[in-house]
């Protein structure tokens, strides 16, 4: 299975920003954790992070023929990026939306994802394990 993982804006600052919400792990540490887990499951990964909406759309389009699944943490784009939503909808890649924190227990504007309707599932609030649960879901539904 080929799995594309995209981390959205400000996730490059993990380990520094709002550690009470996102934890102390850096994005590099989370990616290492994901890679090790994927290796045990014989999953091929490509992992990217971008703070730019257009770059995320380009990554989705560029990997549309390679990826069997997309795991995306759209971060702040969750709440307003119809462009990313359309990019996901426009390709033939099954998608899962993930979040480190439980967005339903945070500020009111975070409670509604516009990305979720083009995804098969949303996994939230499990920290780095949100990604491994998403990988397990992909494997179970492939």
Secondary structure, 3 states (H helix, E strand, C coil): CEEEEEECCCHHHCCCCCHHHHCCCCHHHHHHHHHHHHHHCCCEEEEEECCCHHHHHHHHHHCCCCCCEEEEECHHHHHCCHHHHHHHHCCCCEEEEEECCCHHHCCHHHCCCCCHHHCCEEEECCCCHHHHHHHHHHHHCC
